[in-house]
Amino acid sequence: MDKKQISDPLLRIIESRHHDPFQVLGRHIQGKQALVRAFLPRAVRVRIATPDLPMERIEGTDFFEWSGSSDLVPERYQLGWSDAQGNEFIDYDPYCFPPQIDEFDLHLFNEGRHWHAYRMLGAKEYVAEGVSGVLFSVWAPNADRVSVIGNFNHWDGRVHPLRNRGTSGVWELFLPGIRAGNNYRFELRSKRGEILVKNDPYAGLYQVRPENACIIAPPSTHVWQDQAWMEVRAKRNWQRSPFSVYEVHLGSWQRDENGNFLNYRELAHRLASYVQELGFTHIELLPVTEHPLDASWGYQTTGYFAPTSRFGEPDDFRYFVDYLHRQGIGLILDWVPAHFPRDAHALARFDGSALYEHEDPRKGEHRDWGTLIFNYGRGEVSNFLLTSAVYWLEEFHLDGLRVDAVASMLYLDYSREPGDWVPNKYGGRENLEAVEFLRHLNRVTHEQFPGTLVVAEESTAWPQVSRPTWLGGLGFSMKWNMGWMHDTLSYFSKDPVFRHFHHDLLTFGLLYSFTENFVLPFSHDEVVHGKGSLLDKMSGDSWQRFASLRLLFGYLFTYPGKKLLFMGNEFAQGREWSETRELDWYLLERPQHQGIRALVSELNHLYRELTPLHELDFDNGGFEWVDCHDASQSVLSFLRWAQDGSFVVVILNFTPVPRENYRIGVPQPGVYGEIFNSDSSFYGGTNMGNQGNVFTTDQGWMGQTQSLVLTLPPLGMLILQPQAAPALA
């Protein structure tokens, strides 16, 4: 049949450009007559299965029609058809089902207030009026047509176009007979006639790269066993509790004997055992949200609702979290709402328009990273990110999120030249929409998931990042202390001969330490891109570098703030980290590296056991200088206090010169035990120190009423604790 003889609605279906296929396909009633129409490009014969009513092909097309009494065809009917190879098929016609998504859900989503939009959008196994199948839905308001394509329809965009839900911008289609495990994508026709093949933004499972197609995820069958952990977490005062984080990139922590990735389940057992031995309270994962490029480490996310398939399926990841919880270990996920990659199959220009990003490149592009910036002012986009956060916390029981690159979200001129950014409505540089999104994110997650943490990687002086929203803050639980980290590593990189000129690098941080709830991070960012390992950053010969690293970790664990170490730091990884290989575990055959790991383990256990080292991390009442002025000898000394008045004394010698008869003031008389010495031979040191207990003298010193005379080991740290008086006989 000539195209001119085909009616326009049918022609638009044939050419895959009809915005509402339900106007053409399915069952249509006029009076007592019914017309049933189907479009099946690979069918040879088609019939309505119950009752058995043959359908006629419209000449020259792949349309099949039947017309007759409306009494003969029920509202929900099955089609039977055969292809040229003689294969027989039978199932319900997708185009005989009414809309499945509730109008109120669409309303909440458009307003950016649907916390569980991941349950509504995407591809979900679904039962409609007793019929099993999969409900597909996607937000694409500027598309002319949307179809679902997959291995169930030969990836043919003509076969299953979706229903347009009007001004909501959502498209949906219930496909009977489809099951989890099928691969799929969405095919969209833009206003300009472009044909776009896109992954589902809400997909819960993907093929392993490089295929990257979506997989219809099966409903979870995992039975959670972490109830005790969840109950304690909800009641815990995390600000007064130890929080020591082991940051991990799963793909390069350990691999199997053939160099392949491990499954989430095996990783759970290996990591739990290792982290328990080391004494960390939490693991923080570099992003496991699905991403196509290994070298991005997960920071160029394309699947905001999918644990990466590199290490298994979603229930494998649930097992990972559950097992860690049952071993007393929390889990934080690095999460990336600041930007997304330009991959053609992902979010970029999703429906042919700048949908998730800004149209104006001055607002919508990160020049440095080659990525795109979310349009936080659009309700559906902020909802997408909010429901992603809710998804990870709710569906996987995560204990918190570390939000990457917050500074880039807050400032419109972030890493931009003058004239290359657009001021806000008040003429300022603050991204008001991003600020509101972050506040909303923190309000919702803290209210709905008590005890969970949201930590900001934020490197500027933006005020009140970790203060409540009702006080004008952004509402984060904690913030990475990037200034302290940079100052500290800069100091340790200097030759000890010159350190007395840079004493302020160590003391300056206490001027602002209690303005935020700080995490002290020695993260992955400090051991990549030519920066070398932490061991490389230490100055001096081999002995000095190992001693300095022990001193650095001692300083970390006694300084006010929560703690974070990237994997490999705990045993002095010798070379810069690479995602292409596992850590250099063979180094643990060497005594110096064994010593570093033993030291980190001991520091972690002291940090957890000694209340003064963690209870008042965010309170200036928990810290008191004894002496911050001894720049000439590069020595620092301070007290860490607990709420009940208990305390420990910390002394650090930042030179390779032992300090004999070094007097230090202390607040009370008695016996002080040397409970930690970083120069112990157990950690690879020289064993110089005070060999047990030290007694005070009545000589006041440094503003204190009592004093101790100590031997300070070279490049060493001491922790002293008042000892209980012996009982009288």
C-alpha positions in Angstrom: 0.0 0.0 0.0 1.3 3.4 -0.8 2.0 5.6 2.2 -0.5 8.2 0.9 -3.2 5.6 1.4 -2.4 5.0 5.0 -4.1 7.2 7.5 -1.9 9.7 9.3 -2.3 8.1 12.8 -1.2 4.7 11.5 1.6 6.2 9.5 2.9 7.9 12.6 3.0 4.6 14.4 4.8 3.0 11.5 7.4 5.8 11.5 7.7 5.7 15.3 6.6 9.3 15.8 3.2 9.0 17.5 3.2 10.6 20.9 0.1 8.6 22.1 0.0 5.1 20.7 -3.1 4.2 22.7 -5.1 6.4 20.4 -4.3 3.9 17.6 -3.5 0.5 19.3 -5.6 -1.6 21.6 -9.4 -2.0 21.9 -11.7 0.9 20.9 -15.4 0.9 21.5 -18.0 2.8 19.4 -21.5 2.0 20.6 -21.8 -1.7 20.6 -19.0 -2.3 18.1 -15.3 -2.8 19.0 -12.2 -2.3 16.9 -9.0 -4.1 18.1 -5.8 -3.0 16.4 -2.2 -4.3 16.9 1.1 -3.4 15.3 3.4 -6.5 15.2 6.2 -6.1 12.6 7.4 -9.8 12.8 4.0 -11.4 12.8 2.6 -13.5 10.0 -0.7 -14.3 11.6 -2.4 -12.7 14.6 -5.6 -13.6 16.5 -7.4 -12.5 19.6 -6.9 -15.6 21.7 -10.0 -15.6 23.8 -12.3 -16.1 22.1 -10.5 -17.2 19.0 -11.0 -14.3 16.6 -8.6 -14.0 13.6 -7.3 -10.5 12.9 -6.8 -9.2 9.4 -3.6 -7.5 8.2 -4.0 -4.0 6.8 -2.6 -4.4 3.3 1.0 -3.3 3.0 1.5 -2.8 6.7 2.2 -4.7 9.9 -1.1 -3.6 11.4 -3.7 -6.3 12.3 -7.3 -5.5 13.0 -10.5 -7.1 14.1 -13.9 -5.5 14.4 -17.1 -6.8 15.7 -19.5 -6.9 18.6 -17.9 -5.4 21.8 -19.4 -8.2 23.8 -16.9 -10.7 22.1 -13.7 -9.0 23.4 -13.1 -8.4 27.1 -11.3 -5.3 28.3 -8.1 -7.3 29.0 -7.5 -9.7 26.1 -4.7 -11.9 24.8 -3.1 -11.8 21.4 -1.8 -15.0 19.8 0.6 -14.6 16.9 3.2 -16.6 14.9 6.3 -15.5 13.0 7.8 -16.5 9.7 9.8 -19.3 11.5 6.6 -20.8 12.8 7.2 -19.8 16.4 4.0 -19.2 18.4 3.5 -16.5 20.9 0.6 -15.6 23.2 0.2 -12.8 25.8 -1.9 -9.9 26.9 -1.9 -6.9 24.6 0.0 -4.1 26.4 -2.4 -1.6 24.8 -5.5 -2.9 26.6 -4.3 -1.8 30.0 -5.1 1.6 31.6 -2.5 4.0 33.1 -0.8 2.4 36.1 1.0 5.4 37.8 -1.2 7.4 40.2 -1.7 11.1 39.4 -0.7 12.1 42.9 2.6 10.3 42.5 3.2 12.3 39.3 2.3 15.5 41.1 4.7 14.9 43.9 7.5 14.0 41.5 7.0 17.2 39.4 7.2 19.3 42.6 10.4 17.5 43.7 8.8 16.0 46.8 8.5 12.3 45.9 11.1 10.7 48.2 10.4 7.2 46.7 10.2 8.1 43.0 12.5 5.1 42.3 9.6 2.8 43.1 7.5 4.6 40.4 10.0 5.2 37.6 12.3 2.7 35.8 11.5 -0.9 35.1 9.7 -2.9 37.8 8.2 -6.3 38.0 4.5 -5.5 38.4 1.0 -7.1 38.5 -1.8 -5.2 36.8 -5.3 -6.6 37.4 -3.9 -10.0 38.1 -1.5 -10.1 35.1 2.2 -10.2 35.7 4.7 -8.3 33.7 7.0 -5.2 33.9 6.0 -1.6 34.2 8.3 0.7 32.3 8.3 4.4 32.9 10.6 7.4 32.3 10.6 11.1 32.5 11.2 12.7 29.1 9.0 15.8 28.8 10.5 17.1 25.5 10.4 13.8 23.6 8.0 13.3 20.7 7.9 9.6 21.3 9.4 7.1 23.7 9.7 3.3 23.3 11.1 0.6 25.4 13.5 -1.6 23.4 15.2 -4.8 24.5 16.0 -8.5 23.8 12.2 -9.2 24.2 11.3 -7.1 21.1 14.5 -7.3 19.0 15.5 -3.8 20.1 12.9 -2.4 17.7 11.6 1.0 18.7 8.5 0.6 16.6 7.1 -2.3 18.7 6.4 -0.9 22.2 5.9 2.9 22.3 5.0 4.2 25.7 1.9 6.2 26.9 2.4 9.9 27.4 1.1 11.1 30.9 0.5 14.6 29.7 2.1 17.6 31.5 3.9 15.4 34.0 6.5 14.6 31.3 6.3 10.9 32.3 5.9 8.1 29.8 4.8 4.6 30.8 3.9 1.2 29.5 3.0 -2.1 31.2 4.4 -5.1 29.3 2.7 -8.4 30.3 4.7 -11.5 30.3 8.1 -9.8 30.6 10.3 -10.9 33.5 13.4 -9.7 35.4 16.7 -10.5 33.7 15.8 -9.0 30.3 18.1 -6.3 28.9 16.4 -3.0 27.9 16.9 0.6 27.0 14.6 3.5 26.0 14.5 4.8 22.5 13.4 8.5 22.2 12.5 10.7 19.3 13.4 14.3 20.0 11.5 17.4 18.8 14.1 17.7 16.1 13.5 14.2 14.9 16.7 12.7 16.4 16.6 9.1 17.5 18.2 8.7 20.9 19.0 5.4 22.6 19.2 6.0 26.4 19.7 3.9 29.5 17.0 4.1 32.1 18.0 6.8 34.7 16.3 4.7 37.4 17.7 1.3 36.4 18.7 -0.9 39.3 21.0 -3.2 37.4 23.3 -2.9 34.3 25.3 -5.1 32.0 29.0 -5.1 32.8 30.9 -2.5 30.8 31.4 -2.1 27.9 27.9 -3.3 27.0 26.3 -1.1 29.7 22.6 -1.8 28.8 20.1 -1.9 31.6 18.8 -5.1 33.1 15.4 -5.5 34.6 16.4 -6.1 38.2 14.6 -8.9 40.1 12.9 -8.0 43.4 15.2 -8.5 46.3 15.1 -11.8 48.1 17.7 -10.8 50.7 16.6 -11.3 54.3 18.2 -8.6 56.5 19.8 -9.8 59.7 21.2 -6.4 60.9 18.3 -5.4 63.1 20.4 -5.0 66.2 22.8 -2.7 64.4 20.0 -0.6 63.0 18.4 -0.2 66.4 21.6 0.9 68.0 22.5 3.2 65.2 19.2 5.1 65.5 19.9 5.9 69.1 23.6 6.5 69.0 25.0 9.9 69.7 27.4 9.9 66.8 29.0 13.2 67.7 30.3 11.8 71.0 31.2 8.4 69.5 34.4 7.2 67.7 34.2 7.5 64.0 37.3 6.1 62.2 36.9 5.4 58.5 38.8 3.1 56.2 38.3 4.4 52.6 38.2 1.7 50.0 38.1 1.3 46.2 36.7 -2.2 45.9 38.2 -2.9 42.5 41.8 -2.4 43.7 41.8 -3.4 47.4 42.2 -7.0 46.7 41.7 -9.2 43.6 41.6 -13.0 43.0 44.6 -15.1 42.0 44.0 -14.3 38.3 43.7 -10.5 38.9 39.9 -10.5 38.5 37.5 -8.5 40.6 36.0 -10.2 43.7 32.3 -10.5 44.3 30.6 -8.3 47.0 30.1 -11.4 49.1 33.7 -12.4 49.2 34.8 -8.8 49.7 32.5 -8.6 52.7 34.2 -11.4 54.5 37.7 -10.3 53.6 37.1 -6.6 54.4 35.3 -7.3 57.7 38.0 -9.5 59.0 40.7 -7.0 58.0 38.9 -3.9 59.3 38.1 -5.5 62.6 41.7 -6.3 63.1 42.7 -2.7 62.4 40.0 -1.3 64.6 38.2 1.0 62.1 34.5 1.7 62.9 33.4 2.3 59.3 34.3 1.6 55.7 33.8 4.3 53.1 33.5 3.1 49.5 34.5 5.1 46.6 31.4 5.2 44.4 29.9 1.9 43.6 27.1 3.6 41.7 27.3 2.2 38.2 29.9 3.8 35.9 31.2 2.8 32.5 34.9 3.7 33.0 37.1 2.0 35.6 39.5 4.9 35.6 36.8 7.3 36.8 36.8 5.3 40.1 33.0 5.8 40.1 33.0 9.6 40.1 31.4 9.7 36.6 28.2 8.0 37.5 25.7 6.8 35.0 23.6 4.6 37.3 22.4 6.4 40.3 20.3 3.5 41.5 22.5 0.5 40.7 25.4 -1.0 42.6 28.0 -1.7 39.9 27.8 -5.1 38.3 31.6 -5.4 38.4 31.3 -7.1 41.8 27.9 -8.7 41.5 24.1 -8.0 41.7 22.1 -5.8 44.1 21.4 -8.6 46.5 25.1 -9.4 46.6 25.7 -5.8 47.7 22.9 -6.1 50.3 24.7 -9.1 51.7 27.9 -7.0 51.8 26.3 -4.3 53.9 24.4 -6.8 56.1 27.5 -8.8 56.9 29.5 -5.7 57.8 26.8 -4.6 60.1 26.7 -8.0 61.8 30.4 -7.6 62.4 30.0 -4.2 64.0 31.2 -2.2 61.0 29.3 0.8 59.4 29.3 1.6 55.7 29.4 5.1 54.1 29.0 5.5 50.3 30.7 8.1 48.3 27.9 9.7 46.3 28.2 12.2 43.4 25.3 14.7 42.9 27.7 17.5 41.7 28.0 16.4 38.0 27.5 13.6 35.5 29.3 12.5 32.4 28.5 13.2 28.8 28.2 9.5 27.7 25.6 9.4 24.9 23.7 6.5 26.5 23.2 8.3 29.8 21.7 11.5 31.1 23.3 14.1 28.8 20.6 15.8 26.7 18.4 12.9 27.6 15.3 13.7 25.5 17.2 15.9 23.0 17.1 18.9 25.3 19.1 19.9 28.3 16.9 18.0 30.7 19.0 17.1 33.7 21.6 19.8 33.0 21.5 23.5 32.1 21.2 24.6 28.4 23.7 27.5 29.0 27.2 26.0 29.2 28.2 28.8 31.6 25.8 27.1 34.1 25.7 23.5 32.8 29.4 22.5 32.2 32.3 21.7 34.4 35.2 22.9 32.2 37.9 21.1 34.3 36.2 17.7 34.4 34.4 17.7 31.0 31.2 16.8 32.8 27.7 18.4 33.1 26.1 20.1 36.1 22.7 19.1 37.4 19.9 21.7 37.1 19.0 21.7 40.8 16.3 24.3 40.3 14.1 21.8 38.3 11.9 19.8 40.6 12.2 16.5 38.8 16.0 16.8 38.7 16.4 17.5 42.4 13.8 14.8 43.0 16.0 12.4 41.0 19.0 13.1 43.2 17.0 13.1 46.5 15.3 9.8 45.7 18.7 8.3 44.8 20.0 9.2 48.3 16.9 7.8 49.9 17.3 4.6 47.8 20.8 3.8 49.0 19.9 4.5 52.7 16.6 2.6 52.6 17.2 -0.3 50.2 20.8 -1.0 51.2 20.8 0.1 54.9 23.8 2.3 54.3 24.9 4.3 57.3 25.6 7.5 55.4 26.7 9.3 52.3 29.8 11.2 51.6 28.8 14.0 49.1 31.5 14.6 46.6 32.6 18.0 45.3 30.2 20.1 47.4 32.2 23.3 46.7 31.5 23.0 43.0 27.8 22.8 43.7 27.8 25.9 46.0 29.5 28.4 43.7 28.4 29.5 40.3 31.9 30.7 39.5 33.6 27.5 40.7 36.8 27.1 38.6 35.6 29.6 36.1 37.1 32.7 34.5 35.4 36.1 34.8 32.6 36.4 32.4 32.2 32.6 32.1 29.5 32.3 34.8 26.0 33.6 35.3 25.2 35.4 38.6 22.2 34.4 40.7 19.1 36.6 40.8 20.7 38.8 43.5 23.9 39.3 41.5 25.9 36.9 43.7 28.1 33.9 43.0 26.1 31.4 45.2 24.1 28.7 43.5 20.9 29.2 45.4 19.2 26.2 43.9 22.0 23.9 44.9 22.0 25.3 48.4 18.3 24.6 48.7 18.7 21.1 47.3 21.5 20.3 49.8 19.4 21.6 52.7 16.4 19.6 51.5 18.6 16.5 51.1 19.9 16.8 54.7 16.5 17.5 56.2 14.9 14.5 54.6 17.7 12.0 55.2 18.2 12.9 58.8 14.5 12.9 59.6 13.7 9.6 57.7 16.9 7.7 58.6 17.9 8.5 62.2 21.5 7.9 62.9 22.7 8.1 59.3 25.4 10.6 58.4 25.8 12.9 55.4 29.4 14.1 55.1 30.5 17.0 52.8 33.7 17.1 50.8 33.8 20.9 50.9 37.0 22.8 50.6 36.0 26.5 51.0 35.1 28.8 53.9 31.4 28.5 53.3 29.9 29.0 56.8 27.9 26.4 58.8 28.2 23.5 56.4 27.7 21.1 59.3 25.2 23.2 61.2 21.4 22.5 61.2 19.3 24.0 58.5 17.1 25.7 61.0 20.1 27.7 62.2 20.9 28.7 58.6 23.4 25.9 58.0 23.5 23.4 55.1 22.6 20.6 57.5 25.5 18.2 56.8 26.5 15.9 59.7 30.2 16.5 59.1 32.7 18.2 56.7 36.1 17.1 55.5 38.8 19.3 56.9 40.8 19.9 53.7 42.7 22.9 55.2 44.1 20.8 58.0 45.0 18.0 55.7 46.9 20.3 53.3 48.7 22.2 56.0 49.7 18.9 57.8 51.1 17.2 54.7 52.9 20.4 53.7 54.6 20.5 57.1 55.6 16.8 57.0 57.1 17.2 53.5 59.6 19.8 54.8 63.1 18.9 56.0 63.0 18.8 59.9 65.9 21.3 59.9 63.5 23.9 58.5 60.3 22.9 60.3 60.7 25.5 63.0 60.0 28.1 60.4 56.6 26.5 59.6 55.3 25.8 63.1 52.1 27.7 62.3 51.1 25.0 59.8 50.4 22.8 62.8 48.8 25.4 65.1 46.7 27.5 62.7 44.0 24.8 62.4 43.0 25.1 66.0 41.7 28.6 65.3 38.8 27.0 63.3 38.7 23.4 64.4 35.4 23.8 66.2 33.6 25.9 63.7 32.4 22.7 62.0 32.1 19.0 62.7 35.3 18.0 61.0 36.6 14.8 59.5 40.4 14.6 59.2 41.0 13.0 55.8 44.0 11.3 54.3 42.0 10.2 51.3 42.6 8.7 47.9 43.0 12.2 46.4 46.3 12.6 48.2 47.9 9.5 46.7 47.2 9.8 43.0 48.0 12.0 39.9 51.7 12.2 40.6 51.4 13.0 44.3 53.0 9.7 45.4 52.1 7.7 48.4 51.9 9.1 52.0 55.3 7.5 52.6 56.7 9.3 49.6 55.6 12.7 51.1 57.7 12.2 54.2 61.1 13.9 54.1 64.5 12.3 54.9 66.0 8.9 54.6 64.1 5.6 54.9 64.2 5.5 58.7 63.0 9.1 59.0 60.2 8.6 56.5 58.8 5.6 58.4 59.2 7.4 61.7 57.5 10.5 60.3 54.6 8.4 59.0 54.2 6.9 62.4 54.2 10.4 63.9 51.7 11.6 61.2 49.2 8.9 62.1 49.7 9.6 65.8 49.0 13.2 65.2 45.8 12.3 63.2 44.4 10.0 65.9 44.9 12.5 68.8 43.9 15.7 67.0 40.2 16.8 67.5 38.0 15.5 64.7 36.9 12.2 63.2 39.4 10.1 61.2 39.8 8.8 57.6 42.6 6.8 56.0 42.6 5.5 52.5 43.4 1.9 52.0 47.1 1.1 51.8 48.1 4.0 54.0 47.7 1.7 57.0 50.7 -0.4 56.0 52.7 2.4 54.2 51.9 1.5 50.6 55.1 2.2 48.8 53.9 3.5 45.5 51.1 5.7 44.2 47.7 4.1 44.2 46.3 2.9 40.8 42.9 1.5 40.2 44.4 -1.0 37.7 46.0 -3.3 40.3 45.5 -4.5 43.9 47.4 -3.0 46.8 51.0 -4.0 47.3 50.2 -6.6 50.0 53.6 -8.2 49.6 55.0 -5.2 51.6 53.6 -6.7 54.7 56.4 -9.3 54.6 58.7 -6.4 55.6 59.1 -5.4 59.3 58.8 -1.6 58.7 55.4 -2.0 57.0 54.2 -4.5 59.6 55.1 -1.9 62.2 53.0 0.8 60.5 50.0 -1.5 60.4 50.4 -2.5 64.0 50.7 1.2 64.9 47.5 2.1 63.1 45.6 -0.8 64.7 46.8 0.3 68.2 45.9 3.9 67.5 42.4 2.9 66.4 41.8 0.9 69.5 43.1 3.6 71.8 40.9 6.2 69.9 37.9 3.9 70.5 38.7 3.0 74.1 39.9 6.3 75.5 36.9 8.7 75.9 39.1 11.8 75.8 40.2 11.0 72.3 36.7 11.0 70.8 33.9 12.2 73.0 34.5 16.0 72.5 35.9 16.0 69.0 33.5 18.8 68.0 33.7 20.8 71.3 36.5 23.2 72.2 36.2 21.9 75.8 37.8 18.7 74.6 41.1 20.3 73.7 43.7 22.4 75.6 47.1 23.4 74.5 49.9 22.7 76.9 52.5 24.4 74.7 52.0 25.4 71.1 55.0 27.9 71.0 58.0 25.6 71.1 58.8 26.2 67.4 62.6 26.2 68.1 62.5 22.5 69.0 59.4 21.7 66.8 57.5 20.2 69.7 53.8 20.4 70.3 51.9 19.3 73.5 48.2 19.3 74.4 45.5 17.7 76.5 42.4 15.9 75.3 39.6 16.0 77.7 36.4 14.0 78.2 33.1 15.3 79.6 33.7 13.6 83.0 37.1 15.4 83.5 39.3 12.5 82.4 42.1 13.4 80.1 45.3 12.3 78.3 48.5 14.2 77.5 49.9 14.2 74.0 53.4 15.3 73.1 54.8 15.3 69.6 58.5 15.8 68.6 58.7 16.7 64.9 62.5 16.4 64.6 64.8 13.4 64.4 66.6 14.7 67.5 65.7 13.1 70.9 64.7 15.6 73.6 66.1 14.6 77.0 64.7 16.1 80.2 61.9 17.8 78.4 59.6 19.4 81.0 55.9 19.6 80.3 53.1 21.0 82.4 50.1 18.8 83.5 46.9 19.7 85.4 47.1 17.2 88.3 49.7 15.5 90.4 50.4 11.8 90.5 51.7 9.0 88.3 51.3 9.2 84.5 51.6 6.1 82.4 53.2 6.1 79.0 50.3 4.3 77.2 51.6 4.9 73.7 54.9 5.6 72.1 55.2 5.8 68.3 58.9 5.0 68.6 58.3 1.6 70.1 60.2 -1.2 68.5 56.8 -3.0 68.2 56.1 -0.4 65.5 59.6 -0.4 64.0 61.1 2.4 66.2 64.2 2.7 68.4 62.4 2.2 71.7 63.4 5.5 73.1 61.0 6.9 75.7 60.1 6.7 79.4 59.7 3.0 79.9 56.4 3.0 81.8 55.3 5.4 84.6 56.4 9.0 85.1 55.9 10.9 88.4 55.0 14.6 88.6 56.9 17.2 90.4 55.4 20.2 92.2 57.1 22.6 89.8 54.5 24.5 87.9 55.0 24.8 84.1 53.3 26.1 81.1 50.4 27.5 83.1 49.8 24.1 84.8 50.3 23.4 88.5 52.4 20.3 88.0 55.0 19.1 85.6 56.6 16.0 84.2 60.2 15.6 82.9 60.2 13.3 79.9 62.4 11.9 77.2 60.9 12.6 73.8 61.8 10.1 71.1 63.0 11.4 67.7 60.1 11.9 65.3 57.9 10.4 67.9 54.7 10.9 69.8 53.8 10.0 73.3 50.4 9.6 74.9 50.4 9.8 78.8 47.4 9.0 81.0 47.0 9.6 84.8 47.1 6.3 86.6 44.9 5.5 89.5 46.5 5.7 92.9 47.4 2.3 94.4 45.0 1.0 97.0 46.2 1.3 100.6 47.0 -2.0 102.4 
